[in-house]
Amino acid sequence: MTTPQQHRRAVALMVLAPLMWSIAGVVTRNLSPELQATGRFEITFWRSVFAALTVGAFLAFVRRDFAGALRRAGAPSLLSGLMWAVMFVNFMLALTLTTTANTLIVMAIAPLITALLARAVLKTPITARTWVAIFAAMLGIGWMFAGSYRVESASSALGMLIALGVPLASAINVVVLKKRGASVDLIPAVFLGGVISAAAVLRFALPFQAELRDIALLALLGVFQLGIPCMLLVVATRHLSAAEVALLALLEVVLGPLWAWLGAGEQPSVATLTGGAIVLGALVLNELHGVVRRGRESVGG
């Protein structure tokens, strides 16, 4: 059973993880213009490679049990790794076919899909406050990007369909982590996700065009925007509900425009700020309500 202290630590990890995920946009804007324009697959390749190296180094030099960790993780790790790879690849591929706004609006349904799948597979009851938070967060993200939403061509529609793979894979991954993560360490799954993702896009990434400075920035993304925060999510999932994990992960969507504002001078619109406030309010109220409920249960116990 999760203690209040374990829950608070898990929430802190699930705030830190999307904070780190959200730097992707501002770092990517500092890549060479040629790579930004035509190098989506190469960006995905290098980012996945460095993420895999980060997790592999953690297992080898911190855990000192790389081969053993992979072996013990077994089939659940492979399934989780496949889901990580789908998320890594589909997000970047969707951005080559449709707008960022379209992609993020599709991703906003992740908490809803996760809650429904967790209820079906894990028999996890979904409280009324969680349903309210889910729909409020979806409304907030829709508000943030409604002005930029548009489907102008068949390729744009295809991009949104590919983007749908991200929340679907995320939901499956969270359910796998909840179902098996308490008995099996699934951090090796992040390593497998990076390897599978890199292997899947290698053919399309060639010939490489990244400059040395680009490689350094992509290493930054692989380590701090992918490898470390994905490991944090694996750890946090042990003490949070599936819906809670998916909701807190939406902080990435809210924080991304903030980094772009601070690091690239892209001032957010009023709609972006309003929608972001709705999302943040939904997440904060959901967590505060949960803290009060757990406190009452503790006193009653």
Secondary structure, 3 states (H helix, E strand, C coil): CCCHHHHHHHHHHHHHHHHHHCCHHHHHCCCCHHHHHHCHHHHHHHHHHHHHHHHHHHHHHHCCCHHHHHHHHHHHHHHHHHHHHHHHHHHHHHHHHCCHHHHHHHHCCHHHHHHHHHHHHCCCCCCHHHHHHHHHHHHHHHHHHHHHCCCCCHHHHHHHHHHCHHHHHHHHHHHHHHHHCCCCCCCHHHHHHHHHHHHHHHHHHCCCCCCHHHHHHHHHHHHHHHHHHHHHHHHHHCCCCHHHHHHHHCHHHHHHHHHHHHHHCCCCCHHHHHHHHHHHHHHHHHHHHHHHHHHHHHHHC
